[in-house]
């Protein structure tokens, strides 16, 4: 009977990190926390069987945290990540890619603007549109495009770099 209880407890504790990962956009951290708790409890139970519960709990917590973090990273994606597989995103991405292949700067800008109309949530079309404006000698339009890319994603480094280069005169 005791062994069955231990097995059921182990299964319930193993499911904890997976459930925590699925319920949060910060899945990797929830997974790590849930994994650490589950690992510590499982390690403590196993360690208790061998009269070394603290070592078992510590090792279990470490392994559980690592496993939970890995699982959480894979399972805990935000809604925006899920949208990247959407038709709208793919259509915008296709227009963006066509703009990148276009040799005529004005035609490329038109394709980037179409991509933005379809899905304004990714910064790459704004950034590349800024580069094409530079080709056309429209520096203020380029500045606005780089700034818009940074409004969409403040962490988008290519737009930040291009804006810095534009302001310094090296672009």
MDTraj code that builds the backbone (N, CA, C; nanometers):
import mdtraj as md
import numpy as np

residues = "UNK UNK UNK UNK UNK UNK UNK UNK UNK UNK UNK UNK UNK UNK UNK UNK UNK UNK UNK UNK UNK UNK UNK UNK UNK UNK UNK UNK UNK UNK UNK UNK UNK UNK UNK UNK UNK UNK UNK UNK UNK UNK UNK UNK UNK UNK UNK UNK UNK UNK UNK UNK UNK UNK UNK UNK UNK UNK UNK UNK UNK UNK UNK UNK UNK UNK UNK UNK UNK UNK UNK UNK UNK UNK UNK UNK UNK UNK UNK UNK UNK UNK UNK UNK UNK UNK UNK UNK UNK UNK UNK UNK UNK UNK UNK UNK UNK UNK UNK UNK UNK UNK UNK UNK UNK UNK UNK UNK UNK UNK UNK UNK UNK UNK UNK UNK UNK UNK UNK UNK UNK UNK UNK UNK UNK UNK UNK UNK UNK UNK UNK UNK UNK UNK UNK UNK UNK UNK UNK UNK UNK UNK UNK UNK UNK UNK UNK UNK UNK UNK UNK UNK UNK UNK UNK UNK UNK UNK UNK UNK UNK UNK UNK UNK UNK UNK UNK UNK UNK UNK UNK".split()
xyz = np.array([
    [0.0821, -0.1200, 0.0000],
    [0.0000, 0.0000, 0.0000],
    [0.0862, 0.1260, 0.0000],
    [0.1913, 0.1253, 0.0827],
    [0.2777, 0.2430, 0.0910],
    [0.3458, 0.2697, -0.0431],
    [0.3885, 0.1653, -0.1109],
    [0.4549, 0.1805, -0.2398],
    [0.3605, 0.2410, -0.3429],
    [0.2336, 0.1995, -0.3429],
    [0.1350, 0.2546, -0.4355],
    [0.1151, 0.4032, -0.4097],
    [0.1070, 0.4415, -0.2845],
    [0.0920, 0.5819, -0.2486],
    [0.2106, 0.6628, -0.2984],
    [0.3295, 0.6093, -0.2825],
    [0.4499, 0.6776, -0.3293],
    [0.4449, 0.6948, -0.4812],
    [0.4050, 0.5911, -0.5550],
    [0.3975, 0.5993, -0.7016],
    [0.2956, 0.7042, -0.7467],
    [0.1795, 0.7055, -0.6815],
    [0.0773, 0.8037, -0.7162],
    [0.1283, 0.9442, -0.6872],
    [0.1916, 0.9627, -0.5739],
    [0.2472, 1.0927, -0.5380],
    [0.3524, 1.1369, -0.6397],
    [0.4377, 1.0458, -0.6793],
    [0.5408, 1.0760, -0.7780],
    [0.4766, 1.1199, -0.9100],
    [0.3756, 1.0484, -0.9562],
    [0.3090, 1.0842, -1.0813],
    [0.2421, 1.2215, -1.0720],
    [0.1771, 1.2489, -0.9602],
    [0.1123, 1.3787, -0.9421],
    [0.2170, 1.4898, -0.9408],
    [0.3267, 1.4679, -0.8723],
    [0.4301, 1.5700, -0.8647],
    [0.5003, 1.5904, -0.9986],
    [0.5137, 1.4859, -1.0764],
    [0.5741, 1.4999, -1.2082],
    [0.4843, 1.5803, -1.3024],
    [0.3540, 1.5704, -1.2848],
    [0.2613, 1.6444, -1.3703],
    [0.2603, 1.7935, -1.3359],
    [0.2991, 1.8297, -1.2151],
    [0.2969, 1.9693, -1.1704],
    [0.3706, 2.0657, -1.2615],
    [0.4987, 2.0373, -1.2939],
    [0.5692, 2.1313, -1.3813],
    [0.5040, 2.1462, -1.5183],
    [0.4493, 2.0367, -1.5735],
    [0.3849, 2.0455, -1.7040],
    [0.2613, 2.1339, -1.6974],
    [0.1828, 2.1199, -1.5936],
    [0.0633, 2.2020, -1.5784],
    [0.1017, 2.3480, -1.5566],
    [0.2057, 2.3711, -1.4783],
    [0.2499, 2.5073, -1.4531],
    [0.2976, 2.5730, -1.5823],
    [0.3679, 2.4976, -1.6657],
    [0.4178, 2.5534, -1.7920],
    [0.3037, 2.5914, -1.8834],
    [0.2021, 2.5096, -1.8911],
    [0.0910, 2.5347, -1.9816],
    [0.0060, 2.6524, -1.9367],
    [0.0116, 2.6883, -1.8106],
    [-0.0790, 2.7906, -1.7610],
    [-0.0179, 2.9296, -1.7562],
    [0.1004, 2.9479, -1.8139],
    [0.1648, 3.0779, -1.7994],
    [0.2459, 3.1145, -1.9223],
    [0.2512, 3.2451, -1.9522],
    [0.3398, 3.2922, -2.0570],
    [0.4848, 3.2859, -2.0126],
    [0.5082, 3.2862, -1.8860],
    [0.6428, 3.2730, -1.8313],
    [0.6675, 3.1261, -1.7983],
    [0.6421, 3.0405, -1.8946],
    [0.6450, 2.8962, -1.8738],
    [0.7759, 2.8428, -1.8223],
    [0.8881, 2.8977, -1.8681],
    [1.0154, 2.8434, -1.8253],
    [1.0363, 2.8638, -1.6754],
    [0.9925, 2.9784, -1.6219],
    [1.0112, 3.0031, -1.4789],
    [0.9133, 2.9232, -1.3956],
    [0.7893, 2.9142, -1.4432],
    [0.6928, 2.8299, -1.3727],
    [0.7394, 2.6852, -1.3769],
    [0.7899, 2.6445, -1.4898],
    [0.8402, 2.5076, -1.5030],
    [0.9558, 2.4824, -1.4094],
    [1.0472, 2.5777, -1.3994],
    [1.1616, 2.5616, -1.3100],
    [1.1157, 2.5532, -1.1643],
    [1.0248, 2.6431, -1.1260],
    [0.9744, 2.6413, -0.9885],
    [0.8987, 2.5141, -0.9570],
    [0.8069, 2.4785, -1.0472],
    [0.7309, 2.3550, -1.0276],
    [0.8212, 2.2338, -1.0282],
    [0.9192, 2.2339, -1.1177],
    [1.0139, 2.1217, -1.1249],
    [1.0988, 2.1113, -0.9994],
    [1.1396, 2.2257, -0.9448],
    [1.2205, 2.2242, -0.8229],
    [1.1415, 2.1678, -0.7058],
    [1.0169, 2.2132, -0.6929],
    [0.9330, 2.1624, -0.5832],
    [0.9071, 2.0136, -0.6009],
    [0.8657, 1.9770, -0.7210],
    [0.8375, 1.8351, -0.7463],
    [0.9628, 1.7519, -0.7281],
    [1.0756, 1.8011, -0.7814],
    [1.2005, 1.7273, -0.7680],
    [1.2444, 1.7130, -0.6235],
    [1.2277, 1.8194, -0.5443],
    [1.2653, 1.8139, -0.4027],
    [1.1794, 1.7134, -0.3279],
    [1.0495, 1.7157, -0.3551],
    [0.9615, 1.6207, -0.2871],
    [0.9926, 1.4773, -0.3282],
    [1.0085, 1.4565, -0.4557],
    [1.0414, 1.3214, -0.5024],
    [1.1772, 1.2781, -0.4477],
    [1.2763, 1.3689, -0.4553],
    [1.4088, 1.3371, -0.4026],
    [1.4051, 1.3087, -0.2537],
    [1.3230, 1.3864, -0.1820],
    [1.3095, 1.3619, -0.0382],
    [1.2480, 1.2266, -0.0083],
    [1.1471, 1.1897, -0.0851],
    [1.0827, 1.0582, -0.0664],
    [1.1818, 0.9480, -0.0953],
    [1.2514, 0.9606, -0.2078],
    [1.3493, 0.8577, -0.2439],
    [1.4639, 0.8563, -0.1437],
    [1.5114, 0.9768, -0.1071],
    [1.6197, 0.9843, -0.0095],
    [1.5797, 0.9285, 0.1252],
    [1.4540, 0.9443, 0.1638],
    [1.4054, 0.8927, 0.2907],
    [1.4130, 0.7400, 0.2940],
    [1.3926, 0.6788, 0.1787],
    [1.4012, 0.5331, 0.1707],
    [1.5442, 0.4854, 0.1969],
    [1.6421, 0.5719, 0.1655],
    [1.7821, 0.5323, 0.1849],
    [1.8464, 0.6084, 0.3012],
    [1.7660, 0.6665, 0.3890],
    [1.8131, 0.7400, 0.5067],
    [1.9004, 0.8605, 0.4726],
    [1.8755, 0.9224, 0.3593],
    [1.9511, 1.0414, 0.3214],
    [1.8565, 1.1388, 0.2510],
    [1.7493, 1.1775, 0.3223],
    [1.6440, 1.2552, 0.2577],
    [1.6882, 1.3942, 0.2127],
    [1.7794, 1.4598, 0.2837],
    [1.8194, 1.5945, 0.2458],
    [1.9028, 1.5953, 0.1177],
    [1.9915, 1.4991, 0.1054],
    [2.0699, 1.4903, -0.0185],
    [1.9774, 1.4572, -0.1349],
    [1.8836, 1.3672, -0.1133],
    [1.7875, 1.3321, -0.2179],
    [1.7021, 1.4508, -0.2572],
    [1.6593, 1.5298, -0.1581],
    [1.5769, 1.6473, -0.1862],
    [1.6566, 1.7514, -0.2648],
    [1.7814, 1.7741, -0.2274],
    [1.8634, 1.8735, -0.2972],
    [1.8909, 1.8325, -0.4415],
    [1.9288, 1.7084, -0.4603],
    [1.9549, 1.6600, -0.5960],
    [1.8266, 1.6615, -0.6777],
    [1.7177, 1.6174, -0.6188],
    [1.5888, 1.6177, -0.6886],
    [1.5445, 1.7578, -0.7266],
    [1.5676, 1.8549, -0.6369],
    [1.5294, 1.9933, -0.6669],
    [1.6083, 2.0476, -0.7847],
    [1.7377, 2.0220, -0.7851],
    [1.8214, 2.0698, -0.8955],
    [1.7820, 2.0085, -1.0284],
    [1.7670, 1.8790, -1.0306],
    [1.7290, 1.8104, -1.1547],
    [1.5880, 1.8512, -1.1963],
    [1.4971, 1.8596, -1.1001],
    [1.3593, 1.8993, -1.1305],
    [1.3518, 2.0413, -1.1853],
    [1.4299, 2.1327, -1.1278],
    [1.4302, 2.2718, -1.1759],
    [1.4816, 2.2788, -1.3187],
    [1.5896, 2.2082, -1.3463],
    [1.6443, 2.2088, -1.4819],
    [1.5453, 2.1491, -1.5811],
    [1.4897, 2.0351, -1.5470],
    [1.3926, 1.9714, -1.6372],
    [1.2691, 2.0596, -1.6547],
    [1.2203, 2.1172, -1.5456],
    [1.1038, 2.2049, -1.5543],
    [1.1305, 2.3280, -1.6386],
    [1.2504, 2.3838, -1.6262],
    [1.2859, 2.5014, -1.7060],
    [1.2866, 2.4666, -1.8547],
    [1.3459, 2.3525, -1.8880],
    [1.3525, 2.3101, -2.0284],
    [1.2124, 2.2850, -2.0826],
    [1.1320, 2.2113, -2.0082],
    [0.9960, 2.1827, -2.0526],
    [0.9159, 2.3122, -2.0620],
    [0.9311, 2.3995, -1.9636],
    [0.8590, 2.5262, -1.9637],
    [0.8958, 2.6146, -2.0816],
    [1.0218, 2.6138, -2.1195],
    [1.0653, 2.6920, -2.2344],
    [0.9974, 2.6421, -2.3612],
    [0.9824, 2.5121, -2.3718],
    [0.9201, 2.4542, -2.4910],
    [0.7681, 2.4718, -2.4914],
    [0.7053, 2.4626, -2.3749],
    [0.5595, 2.4642, -2.3693],
    [0.5001, 2.6003, -2.3373],
    [0.5757, 2.6883, -2.2772],
    [0.5200, 2.8138, -2.2277],
    [0.5366, 2.9298, -2.3224],
    [0.4848, 2.9213, -2.4415],
    [0.4952, 3.0292, -2.5382],
    [0.3787, 3.1265, -2.5218],
    [0.4049, 3.2504, -2.5552],
    [0.2998, 3.3521, -2.5473],
    [0.2064, 3.3412, -2.6669],
    [0.0949, 3.4113, -2.6590],
    [-0.0013, 3.4118, -2.7687],
    [0.0598, 3.4694, -2.8959],
    [0.1494, 3.5674, -2.8813],
    [0.2123, 3.6267, -2.9990],
    [0.2956, 3.5226, -3.0733],
    [0.3666, 3.4359, -2.9992],
    [0.4436, 3.3299, -3.0642],
    [0.3515, 3.2362, -3.1403],
    [0.2365, 3.2068, -3.0818],
    [0.1416, 3.1184, -3.1495],
    [0.0877, 3.1843, -3.2755],
    [0.0708, 3.3182, -3.2723],
    [0.0201, 3.3903, -3.3894],
    [0.1157, 3.3844, -3.5073],
    [0.2452, 3.3602, -3.4808],
    [0.3414, 3.3609, -3.5894],
    [0.3139, 3.2495, -3.6893],
    [0.2362, 3.1517, -3.6531],
    [0.1971, 3.0480, -3.7473],
    [0.0690, 3.0834, -3.8209],
    [0.0103, 3.1982, -3.7890],
    [-0.1181, 3.2349, -3.8469],
    [-0.1041, 3.2743, -3.9932],
    [-0.2156, 3.2683, -4.0622],
    [-0.2208, 3.3061, -4.2034],
    [-0.1871, 3.4533, -4.2202],
    [-0.2381, 3.5380, -4.1335],
    [-0.2126, 3.6818, -4.1410],
    [-0.0622, 3.7091, -4.1306],
    [0.0018, 3.6494, -4.0321],
    [0.1459, 3.6691, -4.0149],
    [0.2205, 3.6177, -4.1378],
    [0.1818, 3.5015, -4.1864],
    [0.2515, 3.4428, -4.3016],
    [0.2347, 3.5288, -4.4266],
    [0.1164, 3.5834, -4.4453],
    [0.0933, 3.6713, -4.5603],
    [0.1818, 3.7968, -4.5501],
    [0.1894, 3.8549, -4.4319],
    [0.2753, 3.9719, -4.4120],
    [0.4218, 3.9351, -4.4331],
    [0.4587, 3.8189, -4.3844],
    [0.5980, 3.7736, -4.4002],
    [0.6327, 3.7538, -4.5478],
    [0.5398, 3.7000, -4.6239],
    [0.5624, 3.6803, -4.7674],
    [0.5814, 3.8144, -4.8384],
    [0.4989, 3.9122, -4.8049],
    [0.5140, 4.0453, -4.8642],
    [0.6485, 4.1076, -4.8255],
    [0.6857, 4.0897, -4.7006],
    [0.8149, 4.1392, -4.6524],
    [0.9298, 4.0750, -4.7310],
    [0.9240, 3.9439, -4.7487],
    [1.0289, 3.8732, -4.8235],
    [1.0349, 3.9199, -4.9684],
    [0.9192, 3.9440, -5.0288],
    [0.9169, 3.9965, -5.1661],
    [0.9815, 4.1346, -5.1720],
    [0.9554, 4.2170, -5.0718],
    [1.0186, 4.3484, -5.0645],
    [1.1698, 4.3380, -5.0550],
    [1.2172, 4.2404, -4.9793],
    [1.3613, 4.2207, -4.9654],
    [1.4265, 4.1812, -5.0980],
    [1.3532, 4.1106, -5.1819],
    [1.4075, 4.0664, -5.3115],
    [1.3940, 4.1720, -5.4209],
    [1.3169, 4.2747, -5.3939],
    [1.2884, 4.3773, -5.4943],
    [1.4095, 4.4699, -5.5117],
    [1.4511, 4.4927, -5.6372],
    [1.5652, 4.5809, -5.6632],
    [1.5244, 4.7281, -5.6665],
    [1.4003, 4.7563, -5.7009],
    [1.3510, 4.8940, -5.7060],
    [1.3115, 4.9378, -5.5639],
    [1.3797, 5.0394, -5.5079],
    [1.3506, 5.0805, -5.3703],
    [1.2048, 5.1210, -5.3470],
    [1.1451, 5.1937, -5.4407],
    [1.0068, 5.2377, -5.4205],
    [0.9115, 5.1189, -5.4211],
    [0.9338, 5.0227, -5.5094],
    [0.8493, 4.9028, -5.5131],
    [0.8662, 4.8227, -5.3834],
    [0.9886, 4.8163, -5.3319],
    [1.0134, 4.7469, -5.2047],
    [0.9372, 4.8158, -5.0914],
    [0.9400, 4.9496, -5.0897],
    [0.8674, 5.0250, -4.9867],
    [0.7183, 4.9941, -4.9948],
    [0.6648, 4.9877, -5.1163],
    [0.5229, 4.9549, -5.1331],
    [0.4914, 4.8171, -5.0765],
    [0.5793, 4.7206, -5.0993],
    [0.5576, 4.5851, -5.0458],
    [0.5677, 4.5836, -4.8933],
    [0.6629, 4.6588, -4.8375],
    [0.6740, 4.6669, -4.6913],
    [0.5487, 4.7305, -4.6314],
    [0.4963, 4.8342, -4.6979],
    [0.3738, 4.8974, -4.6482],
    [0.2561, 4.8005, -4.6539],
    [0.2495, 4.7193, -4.7578],
    [0.1438, 4.6176, -4.7653],
    [0.1590, 4.5169, -4.6523],
    [0.2814, 4.4763, -4.6248],
    [0.3068, 4.3816, -4.5148],
    [0.2604, 4.4416, -4.3821],
    [0.2877, 4.5694, -4.3618],
    [0.2479, 4.6378, -4.2384],
    [0.0958, 4.6467, -4.2281],
    [0.0287, 4.6713, -4.3399],
    [-0.1180, 4.6774, -4.3386],
    [-0.1778, 4.5420, -4.3001],
    [-0.1158, 4.4345, -4.3455],
    [-0.1663, 4.3005, -4.3154],
    [-0.1410, 4.2657, -4.1690],
    [-0.0192, 4.2946, -4.1194],
    [0.0153, 4.2613, -3.9815],
    [0.1195, 4.3606, -3.9309],
    [0.0763, 4.4632, -3.8579],
    [0.1680, 4.5684, -3.8137],
    [0.2499, 4.5326, -3.6894],
    [0.2456, 4.4061, -3.6463],
    [0.3086, 4.3695, -3.5194],
    [0.4542, 4.3282, -3.5284],
    [0.5141, 4.3244, -3.6461],
    [0.6555, 4.2915, -3.6468],
    [0.7361, 4.4044, -3.7085],
    [0.8554, 4.4317, -3.6522],
    [0.9286, 4.5548, -3.6835],
    [1.0115, 4.5508, -3.8117],
    [1.0366, 4.4340, -3.8650],
    [1.1278, 4.4225, -3.9791],
    [1.0862, 4.5060, -4.1005],
    [0.9574, 4.5079, -4.1409],
    [0.9221, 4.5897, -4.2578],
    [0.9507, 4.7386, -4.2369],
    [0.9253, 4.7889, -4.1160],
    [0.9540, 4.9293, -4.0873],
    [1.1041, 4.9561, -4.1022],
    [1.1851, 4.8677, -4.0444],
    [1.3294, 4.8848, -4.0499],
    [1.3803, 4.8825, -4.1944],
    [1.3380, 4.7841, -4.2703],
    [1.3858, 4.7731, -4.4080],
    [1.3316, 4.8855, -4.4957],
    [1.2111, 4.9306, -4.4631],
    [1.1561, 5.0459, -4.5345],
    [1.2463, 5.1678, -4.5089],
    [1.2933, 5.1832, -4.3869],
    [1.3853, 5.2920, -4.3555],
    [1.5126, 5.2841, -4.4376],
    [1.5647, 5.1655, -4.4543],
    [1.6853, 5.1487, -4.5354],
    [1.6600, 5.1871, -4.6816],
    [1.5422, 5.1520, -4.7317],
    [1.5086, 5.1876, -4.8700],
    [1.4871, 5.3384, -4.8839],
    [1.4321, 5.4024, -4.7818],
    [1.4191, 5.5483, -4.7856],
    [1.5575, 5.6139, -4.7924],
    [1.6533, 5.5565, -4.7205],
    [1.7898, 5.6082, -4.7268],
    [1.8414, 5.5981, -4.8702],
    [1.8142, 5.4856, -4.9371],
    [1.8560, 5.4700, -5.0768],
    [1.7973, 5.5803, -5.1655],
    [1.6768, 5.6214, -5.1336],
    [1.6098, 5.7247, -5.2125],
    [1.6458, 5.8665, -5.1674],
    [1.7298, 5.8780, -5.0634],
    [1.7700, 6.0095, -5.0127],
    [1.6662, 6.0739, -4.9232],
    [1.5680, 5.9991, -4.8765],
    [1.4610, 6.0522, -4.7906],
    [1.4941, 6.0201, -4.6440],
    [1.5868, 6.0953, -4.5882],
    [1.6404, 6.0660, -4.4555],
    [1.5364, 6.0835, -4.3438],
    [1.4501, 6.1836, -4.3533],
    [1.3479, 6.2032, -4.2492],
    [1.2443, 6.0906, -4.2532],
    [1.2121, 6.0438, -4.3726],
    [1.1197, 5.9295, -4.3845],
    [1.1858, 5.8052, -4.3254],
    [1.3156, 5.7915, -4.3497],
    [1.3904, 5.6781, -4.2943],
    [1.3884, 5.6835, -4.1416],
    [1.4126, 5.8015, -4.0863],
    [1.4118, 5.8180, -3.9404],
    [1.2761, 5.7764, -3.8826],
    [1.1693, 5.8207, -3.9464],
    [1.0352, 5.7842, -3.8998],
    [1.0108, 5.6342, -3.9056],
    [1.0620, 5.5698, -4.0104],
    [1.0435, 5.4250, -4.0231],
    [1.1208, 5.3508, -3.9141],
    [1.2459, 5.3921, -3.8878],
    [1.3242, 5.3276, -3.7819],
    [1.2585, 5.3480, -3.6456],
    [1.2089, 5.4698, -3.6215],
    [1.1415, 5.4980, -3.4940],
    [1.0143, 5.4160, -3.4794],
    [0.9425, 5.3969, -3.5889],
    [0.8210, 5.3156, -3.5835],
    [0.8560, 5.1699, -3.5533],
    [0.9643, 5.1206, -3.6110],
    [1.0083, 4.9836, -3.5805],
    [1.0346, 4.9690, -3.4310],
    [1.0937, 5.0717, -3.3713],
    [1.1229, 5.0671, -3.2277],
    [0.9975, 5.0846, -3.1425],
    [0.8955, 5.1502, -3.1942],
    [0.7681, 5.1573, -3.1224],
    [0.7030, 5.0188, -3.1184],
    [0.7140, 4.9486, -3.2294],
    [0.6553, 4.8146, -3.2366],
    [0.7309, 4.7185, -3.1456],
    [0.8649, 4.7280, -3.1481],
    [0.9482, 4.6406, -3.0652],
    [1.0679, 4.7204, -3.0152],
    [1.0608, 4.7723, -2.8935],
    [1.1691, 4.8552, -2.8399],
    [1.3037, 4.7815, -2.8307],
    [1.3020, 4.6501, -2.8366],
    [1.4252, 4.5715, -2.8268],
    [1.4834, 4.5344, -2.9629],
    [1.4234, 4.5827, -3.0720],
    [1.4677, 4.5445, -3.2058],
    [1.5972, 4.6172, -3.2397],
    [1.7083, 4.5493, -3.2211],
    [1.8405, 4.6098, -3.2322],
    [1.8754, 4.6608, -3.3718],
    [1.8392, 4.5920, -3.4816],
    [1.8742, 4.6475, -3.6131],
    [1.8191, 4.7887, -3.6353],
    [1.6964, 4.8146, -3.5934],
    [1.6393, 4.9492, -3.6097],
    [1.7128, 5.0488, -3.5214],
    [1.7478, 5.0072, -3.4009],
    [1.8217, 5.0950, -3.3099],
    [1.9581, 5.1306, -3.3715],
    [2.0257, 5.0296, -3.4260],
    [2.1560, 5.0526, -3.4890],
    [2.1429, 5.1436, -3.6111],
    [2.0413, 5.1192, -3.6937],
    [2.0218, 5.2019, -3.8139],
    [1.9876, 5.3459, -3.7781],
    [1.9092, 5.3660, -3.6742],
    [1.8757, 5.5014, -3.6310],
    [2.0011, 5.5734, -3.5810],
    [2.0835, 5.5016, -3.5049],
    [2.2091, 5.5595, -3.4558],
    [2.3003, 5.5975, -3.5731],
    [2.3116, 5.5084, -3.6692],
    [2.3957, 5.5355, -3.7865],
    [2.3398, 5.6521, -3.8682],
    [2.2071, 5.6580, -3.8819],
    [2.1459, 5.7682, -3.9545],
    [2.1736, 5.9015, -3.8848],
    [2.1579, 5.9033, -3.7545],
    [2.1801, 6.0271, -3.6770],
    [2.3259, 6.0704, -3.6788],
    [2.4168, 5.9740, -3.6892],
    [2.5600, 6.0088, -3.6904],
    [2.6088, 6.0429, -3.8310],
    [2.5241, 6.0209, -3.9311],
    [2.5622, 6.0517, -4.0680],
    [2.6363, 5.9403, -4.1385],
    [2.6493, 5.8238, -4.0739],
    [2.7226, 5.7143, -4.1378],
    [2.6306, 5.6220, -4.2190],
    [2.5047, 5.6572, -4.2283],
    [2.4108, 5.5772, -4.3096],
    [2.3531, 5.6648, -4.4180],
])
top = md.Topology()
chain = top.add_chain()
for i, resn in enumerate(residues, 1):
    res = top.add_residue(resn, chain, resSeq=i)
    for name in ("N", "CA", "C"):
        top.add_atom(name, md.element.get_by_symbol(name[0]), res)
traj = md.Trajectory(xyz[None], top)
